[in-house]
Amino acid sequence: MTVWTGILLAAGTATAREAMWRTLAWAGVLLAAVLVMAVVIGLSRSKGKNDAELADDQENPAGFSLDDLRRLHRAGKLTDEEFARAKARLLAGMGAGEEAEEPEEPPAAPGV
């Protein structure tokens, strides 16, 4: 017999079976409330961004940093021309357009 069952029986308000079911029902309500709170907290943490992440998104909406571009270029995923264009775009988007290097024209093919 649980404490609550004993209290309810002592008060003379319910039989042992009714007291047990009331206790289980309230335990279920409490458990459901805890689970709902855990889900809400988990969703708010995963969806919410902190101030640093928001600032990064505003500075670089493309999602790439100069280091990312350099790694792609070194890995051979970007050609020299693609790297130069992406770098110029990235620097122009960060407000450093005056300092951004203009991409060099590729050398003309010998027979053209």
C-alpha positions as CSV (number, residue, x, y, z in Angstrom):
1,M,0.0,0.0,0.0
2,T,1.4,3.4,-1.0
3,V,1.4,6.5,1.2
4,W,-1.3,8.1,-0.8
5,T,-3.5,5.0,-0.8
6,G,-3.2,4.9,3.0
7,I,-4.1,8.6,3.3
8,L,-7.1,8.2,1.0
9,L,-8.3,5.1,2.9
10,A,-7.8,6.8,6.2
11,A,-9.9,9.7,5.1
12,G,-12.6,7.3,4.2
13,T,-13.1,8.7,0.7
14,A,-12.3,5.7,-1.4
15,T,-11.8,2.0,-1.5
16,A,-8.3,0.6,-1.9
17,R,-8.9,-0.1,-5.6
18,E,-10.2,3.5,-6.3
19,A,-7.3,5.0,-4.3
20,M,-4.8,2.9,-6.3
21,W,-6.3,4.0,-9.6
22,R,-6.4,7.7,-8.6
23,T,-2.8,7.4,-7.5
24,L,-1.8,5.8,-10.8
25,A,-3.8,8.4,-12.8
26,W,-2.1,11.3,-11.1
27,A,1.3,9.7,-11.5
28,G,0.5,9.3,-15.3
29,V,-0.4,13.0,-15.5
30,L,2.8,14.0,-13.7
31,L,4.9,11.8,-16.0
32,A,3.2,13.2,-19.1
33,A,3.8,16.8,-17.9
34,V,7.5,16.0,-17.4
35,L,7.8,14.4,-20.9
36,V,6.1,17.4,-22.5
37,M,8.4,19.8,-20.8
38,A,11.5,17.8,-21.9
39,V,10.3,17.9,-25.5
40,V,9.6,21.6,-25.4
41,I,13.1,22.3,-23.9
42,G,14.8,20.0,-26.4
43,L,13.0,21.7,-29.3
44,S,13.8,25.2,-28.1
45,R,17.5,24.4,-27.7
46,S,17.8,22.8,-31.1
47,K,15.8,25.5,-33.0
48,G,17.2,28.5,-31.2
49,K,20.4,30.1,-32.2
50,N,22.7,32.0,-30.0
51,D,23.8,35.5,-30.9
52,A,27.2,34.4,-32.3
53,E,25.5,32.0,-34.8
54,L,23.1,34.8,-35.8
55,A,26.0,37.2,-36.4
56,D,27.8,34.6,-38.5
57,D,24.7,34.1,-40.6
58,Q,24.3,37.8,-41.3
59,E,28.0,38.3,-42.2
60,N,28.1,35.2,-44.5
61,P,24.7,34.2,-45.8
62,A,26.2,31.7,-48.2
63,G,27.5,29.6,-45.3
64,F,31.1,29.3,-46.5
65,S,34.1,30.9,-44.9
66,L,37.3,31.7,-46.7
67,D,38.9,28.7,-44.9
68,D,36.2,26.5,-46.4
69,L,36.9,27.8,-49.9
70,R,40.6,27.3,-49.4
71,R,40.1,23.7,-48.3
72,L,37.9,23.0,-51.3
73,H,40.5,24.5,-53.6
74,R,43.3,22.5,-52.1
75,A,41.2,19.3,-52.3
76,G,40.7,20.0,-56.0
77,K,37.0,20.5,-55.8
78,L,37.3,24.1,-57.0
79,T,39.3,25.3,-60.0
80,D,41.5,28.3,-59.8
81,E,38.9,30.4,-61.6
82,E,36.1,29.2,-59.4
83,F,38.1,29.8,-56.2
84,A,39.0,33.4,-57.3
85,R,35.3,34.2,-58.2
86,A,34.0,32.7,-54.9
87,K,36.7,34.5,-52.9
88,A,35.8,37.8,-54.5
89,R,32.1,37.3,-53.9
90,L,32.7,36.3,-50.3
91,L,34.9,39.3,-49.6
92,A,32.5,41.6,-51.4
93,G,29.6,40.2,-49.3
94,M,31.5,40.9,-46.1
95,G,31.9,44.6,-47.0
96,A,35.5,44.2,-48.1
97,G,34.7,44.8,-51.7
98,E,37.3,47.5,-52.2
99,E,40.0,45.1,-50.9
100,A,38.9,42.1,-52.8
101,E,41.2,41.0,-55.5
102,E,39.8,40.9,-59.0
103,P,39.9,37.5,-60.5
104,E,42.6,37.3,-63.1
105,E,41.5,36.4,-66.6
106,P,42.6,32.9,-67.6
107,P,45.3,32.8,-70.2
108,A,44.0,32.6,-73.8
109,A,44.4,29.2,-75.5
110,P,47.3,29.2,-78.0
111,G,45.2,28.6,-81.1
112,V,42.4,31.0,-80.5
